[in-house]
Amino acid sequence: MNAITQPVDHLRHDSTGPHMGLPIPNSKLGIWLFLGTEIMFFTALIGSYLVLRLGTQPWPTDQSWTHINIVAGATNTFVLILSSYLVVLAHKSIVNKQIGRTQLALLGAFILGLGFLGIKAIEYKGKFEHHVIPGQIPESSLQSMEFYLRDVDNNSLAWINTLQPGTDSVYLREGQLKARVENTEAGNADAALAPLNESELAQAKAVLDWRAQLETVKILVSNDQAKLYPPSPEAAESAAQAATMDEATKLGGLEGSLAWIKHQPLIQDHAQGLYVARPMLHGNLFASLYFLITGFHAIHVIVGLILFLTVLVQGPWLTTLWATYVENIGLYWHFVDLVWIFLFPLIYIV
């Protein structure tokens, strides 16, 4: 009888009533569900990237054009892998009630995450400096000339703003400046057209001449009458030294005429930093996908750093009750690391 009733009594003693759900904390179930949605999100991004890349030929792969830095990408891969190890160490430490070691490990992961963002910021800076930006990449020689002329035009308008300040439109003030030049050269003392001093007169004549030459170049571009291939270094130098823009155009095509403009006296200082961007077919699609995918990944890195901070700010009040939370943010960080391991070869190597 006892042999029959003992198991029943034992079950009755340990029974706590009906139990539903999985034998894991609700927070861990929640993070896994969240990571499931994140997997679908990045799968869609990476899948779209692959479809667009495989369906677009030729795809920009020349690193001198795309300014993809493989060393920076590889360094960031190592940084994230090391940070993932530190997160694992942090969870192990807090389970073993080693609070100080937990905080040091998370602090190391936090610093490495900042390092990842710093390297990525340097990469982005290089892209912006070389105009590898969606919508800013010329995909043909004609567009390359048009983009350059836009930058030169903006520079010359800024020069006019300095010589002829006012509230009128800059194009109206360009006409006013021209009238002041004519008034000064004629020796008139018209108060409405204040004469220019010698330095101002020289600069005004230079910028107005520059503007006139730009209009001529714009006509060449719009009519597609100029040779749009880059001249040889010798031809470009000859074009820069030509007496007139017409001679420069004959020597080096449209780029030759632009080289002539850039080397004119009083213009060189105002053309600093301007260059003719190399055309890159499908470059805008490449840049759009690059910034979209790496940008979303960077946002996830920032979120991970914020989660690290929520633990670090606890300081001496951190206890083992935070073990599950540390494990959850570790799962999130491992996912961020795993995504980058897929992105690095796809974007930087393949």
C-alpha positions in Angstrom: 0.0 0.0 0.0 2.8 2.4 0.9 4.6 1.5 -2.4 1.5 2.5 -4.2 0.6 5.7 -2.3 4.1 7.0 -1.9 4.6 8.3 -5.5 1.1 9.8 -5.3 1.9 11.6 -2.1 5.2 12.8 -3.6 3.4 14.2 -6.7 0.8 15.9 -4.5 3.5 17.5 -2.4 5.4 18.9 -5.4 2.4 19.8 -7.5 1.9 23.6 -8.0 -1.1 23.3 -10.3 -1.2 23.7 -14.1 1.9 25.3 -15.6 1.9 27.0 -19.0 4.6 28.5 -21.2 8.2 27.7 -21.8 10.6 27.0 -19.0 12.6 30.2 -19.6 12.2 33.7 -18.3 9.7 35.9 -20.2 12.4 38.4 -20.9 14.5 35.9 -22.7 11.5 34.7 -24.7 10.9 38.3 -25.6 14.5 38.9 -26.8 14.4 35.8 -29.0 11.1 36.9 -30.6 12.6 40.4 -31.1 15.8 38.9 -32.7 13.5 36.8 -35.0 12.0 40.0 -36.4 15.5 41.5 -36.7 16.7 38.4 -38.6 13.8 38.9 -41.1 14.7 42.6 -41.4 18.4 42.1 -42.2 17.6 39.1 -44.4 15.4 41.4 -46.5 18.2 44.1 -46.7 20.9 41.6 -47.6 18.7 39.8 -50.0 17.8 43.0 -51.8 21.5 43.9 -51.9 22.3 40.6 -53.5 19.5 40.8 -56.1 20.4 44.4 -57.1 24.1 43.6 -57.2 23.8 40.4 -59.3 21.3 42.1 -61.6 23.3 45.2 -62.1 26.4 44.9 -64.4 29.0 46.2 -64.2 28.9 46.7 -60.4 31.4 49.2 -59.0 34.3 47.3 -57.5 37.3 49.5 -58.1 38.4 50.6 -54.7 39.9 53.8 -56.0 36.4 54.8 -57.1 34.2 53.3 -54.3 36.8 54.1 -51.6 36.0 50.9 -49.8 38.5 50.3 -47.1 39.0 46.6 -46.5 41.5 47.1 -43.7 39.0 49.2 -41.8 36.3 46.6 -42.4 38.5 43.8 -41.2 39.5 45.8 -38.1 35.9 46.4 -37.3 35.2 42.6 -37.6 37.9 41.8 -35.1 36.6 44.6 -32.8 33.1 43.2 -32.7 34.3 39.6 -32.3 36.4 40.6 -29.3 33.5 42.6 -27.8 31.3 39.6 -28.1 33.8 37.6 -26.1 33.8 40.3 -23.4 30.0 40.2 -23.2 30.1 36.4 -22.7 32.8 37.0 -20.0 30.5 39.6 -18.3 27.6 37.2 -18.1 29.8 34.4 -16.7 31.2 36.8 -14.1 27.8 38.1 -12.9 26.5 34.6 -12.5 29.6 33.8 -10.4 28.9 37.0 -8.4 32.1 38.7 -9.7 30.5 42.1 -10.0 33.7 44.1 -10.6 34.8 41.7 -13.3 31.4 42.0 -14.9 31.6 45.8 -15.1 35.1 45.7 -16.5 34.1 43.3 -19.2 31.1 45.4 -20.2 33.2 48.5 -20.1 35.6 46.9 -22.5 32.8 45.9 -24.8 31.4 49.4 -24.6 34.8 50.9 -25.6 35.2 48.5 -28.5 31.7 49.4 -29.7 32.7 53.1 -29.7 35.8 52.1 -31.6 33.7 50.4 -34.2 31.6 53.5 -34.7 34.8 55.6 -34.8 36.3 53.5 -37.6 32.9 53.6 -39.4 32.8 57.4 -39.1 36.3 57.6 -40.7 35.0 55.5 -43.6 32.0 57.7 -44.0 34.2 60.8 -43.9 36.2 59.4 -46.8 33.0 58.8 -48.8 31.8 62.3 -48.3 35.2 63.8 -49.1 35.2 62.0 -52.4 31.5 62.6 -53.1 30.6 58.9 -52.9 27.2 59.9 -51.8 23.8 58.8 -53.2 22.7 61.3 -55.8 26.1 63.0 -55.9 28.0 60.4 -58.1 28.3 61.2 -61.8 27.6 58.1 -63.9 28.8 59.5 -67.1 31.4 61.9 -68.3 28.7 64.4 -69.1 27.3 64.2 -65.6 30.8 64.5 -64.2 31.2 67.8 -66.0 27.8 69.0 -64.9 28.5 68.2 -61.2 31.8 70.0 -61.4 30.3 73.1 -63.0 27.7 73.2 -60.2 30.4 73.3 -57.6 32.4 75.9 -59.5 29.2 77.9 -60.0 28.5 77.9 -56.3 32.0 79.0 -55.5 31.8 81.9 -57.9 28.4 83.0 -56.5 30.0 83.0 -53.0 32.7 85.2 -54.4 30.1 87.6 -55.7 28.4 87.6 -52.3 31.7 88.9 -50.9 32.2 91.6 -53.5 28.6 92.7 -53.8 26.7 92.0 -50.6 23.0 92.7 -50.3 19.5 91.3 -50.0 18.9 91.0 -53.8 19.3 87.7 -55.5 22.9 86.8 -56.2 22.2 86.9 -60.0 20.9 90.4 -59.7 23.9 91.4 -57.7 26.1 89.9 -60.4 24.6 92.5 -62.8 25.1 95.2 -60.2 28.8 94.3 -59.8 29.2 94.4 -63.5 27.7 97.9 -63.6 30.1 99.0 -60.8 33.1 97.7 -62.8 32.0 99.6 -65.9 31.3 102.7 -63.8 34.8 102.5 -62.1 36.6 102.0 -65.5 34.7 105.0 -67.0 35.8 107.2 -64.0 32.2 108.1 -63.1 31.3 109.0 -59.5 27.8 107.8 -59.5 26.7 107.3 -55.9 24.3 104.6 -56.9 27.2 102.6 -58.4 30.0 103.0 -55.8 33.4 102.7 -57.5 35.7 99.9 -56.6 39.2 100.2 -55.4 42.1 98.7 -57.3 42.0 95.3 -55.5 38.3 95.0 -55.7 38.3 95.9 -59.3 40.8 93.2 -60.2 38.8 90.6 -58.3 35.5 91.7 -59.7 36.8 91.6 -63.3 38.3 88.1 -62.6 35.1 86.7 -61.2 32.9 88.2 -63.9 35.3 86.8 -66.5 35.1 83.4 -64.7 31.3 83.6 -64.8 31.3 84.3 -68.5 33.7 81.4 -69.2 31.4 79.1 -67.1 28.4 80.0 -69.2 30.4 79.1 -72.3 31.4 75.8 -70.8 27.8 75.1 -69.7 26.7 75.6 -73.4 29.3 73.1 -74.4 28.0 70.6 -71.9 24.3 71.1 -72.7 25.0 70.7 -76.4 27.4 67.8 -75.8 29.8 69.3 -78.3 33.0 68.9 -76.3 35.2 65.8 -76.0 34.3 64.3 -72.7 37.1 61.9 -72.2 39.8 62.9 -69.7 42.9 64.4 -71.4 46.4 63.0 -70.8 48.4 64.7 -68.1 50.5 66.4 -70.7 47.3 67.6 -72.5 45.8 68.8 -69.2 48.9 70.8 -68.4 49.0 72.3 -71.9 45.3 73.2 -71.6 45.9 74.9 -68.2 48.6 77.0 -69.8 46.6 77.9 -72.9 46.1 81.6 -73.7 42.3 81.2 -74.3 39.6 78.7 -73.3 39.0 77.9 -76.9 42.6 76.7 -77.2 42.3 74.8 -74.0 39.2 73.0 -75.3 41.1 72.0 -78.4 44.0 70.7 -76.4 42.1 68.7 -73.8 38.4 68.7 -74.5 36.0 69.9 -71.9 38.2 68.9 -69.0 40.9 71.0 -70.6 38.8 74.1 -70.6 37.9 73.4 -66.9 41.6 73.0 -66.2 42.2 76.4 -67.8 39.5 78.0 -65.7 41.0 76.6 -62.5 44.5 78.0 -63.3 43.4 81.6 -63.9 45.0 84.3 -61.7 42.8 85.2 -58.7 40.7 82.1 -59.3 43.0 79.4 -58.1 42.3 80.2 -54.4 38.6 80.0 -55.0 38.8 76.7 -56.8 40.6 74.9 -54.0 39.1 71.5 -53.1 37.1 71.3 -56.4 37.9 68.5 -58.7 36.3 66.6 -61.6 34.8 63.5 -60.1 35.4 60.3 -62.0 32.2 58.9 -63.5 31.1 55.6 -61.8 28.3 53.7 -63.6 25.7 52.5 -61.1 27.6 54.4 -58.4 24.5 55.9 -56.9 22.9 52.5 -56.4 26.1 51.2 -54.8 26.3 54.2 -52.4 22.6 54.0 -51.5 22.9 50.3 -50.6 26.2 50.8 -48.7 24.9 53.7 -46.6 21.5 52.0 -46.0 22.8 48.6 -44.8 25.8 49.9 -42.9 23.8 52.7 -41.5 21.1 50.5 -40.1 23.8 48.2 -38.6 25.5 51.2 -37.0 22.1 52.2 -35.4 21.9 48.7 -33.9 25.5 49.1 -32.5 24.4 52.4 -30.9 21.4 50.7 -29.3 23.7 48.0 -28.0 26.0 50.6 -26.4 23.0 52.2 -24.7 22.1 48.8 -23.3 25.6 48.4 -21.9 25.3 51.8 -20.3 22.2 50.8 -18.4 24.2 48.2 -16.6 27.4 50.2 -16.2 25.6 53.1 -14.5 24.4 50.7 -11.8 28.0 50.9 -10.4 28.2 49.4 -6.9 24.5 48.7 -6.9 24.8 46.0 -9.6 23.7 42.6 -8.3 23.3 39.1 -9.6 19.6 39.9 -10.2 20.8 41.5 -13.4 22.2 38.3 -14.7 19.3 37.5 -17.0 19.3 41.1 -18.3 23.1 40.9 -19.1 22.4 37.6 -20.9 19.7 39.2 -23.0 21.8 42.2 -24.1 24.5 39.7 -24.8 22.2 37.8 -27.2 21.4 41.1 -28.9 25.1 42.0 -29.2 26.0 38.6 -30.7 23.3 39.2 -33.3 24.8 42.5 -34.2 28.2 40.9 -34.5 26.8 38.1 -36.6 25.2 40.5 -39.1 28.5 42.3 -39.5 30.2 39.0 -40.2 27.8 38.6 -43.2 28.1 42.2 -44.3 31.9 42.4 -44.3 32.6 39.8 -47.0 29.5 40.9 -49.1 30.4 44.6 -49.2 34.1 44.7 -48.7 35.6 41.6 -50.3 33.3 39.9 -52.8 
